[in-house]
Amino acid sequence: MWHRHPLGQVLVATEGTGFVQRRGGPVETIQVGDTVYIAPGDWHWHGAALATSMTHLAIEEIPDDGTATEASAHITDS
């Protein structure tokens, strides 16, 4: 699902192979040891590649005002 974080997010791949995409950008492959920074407010998605699994740490700071992650549309092939 497309989503965004008010203060951004850091992803650290710990197992497997996956993908991450920022809205308007290319799909990027991430593998064990890769770290990806998502800027505050950037719409993005991340998940495992087909026929594999991926484990990752998703790190985000919570704003003082409690603003939550905002979710949008589901991922499609188009």
C-alpha angles and dihedrals in degrees: 000000000000110000142157137209123219093225099029131250140249120214122199116188110219102169138012130357128296147158137245128187133184115210109272093013136096124275107260125206115227126194139179110311096018118131121201125192118207113196121232111281096009112141109230146145134210136187148131123304119249115284093010140074132236132200119196143164113239110199123189136159116232114230118242090241091056096242106173133220110277118227125204137168127348118256116267134184091246 
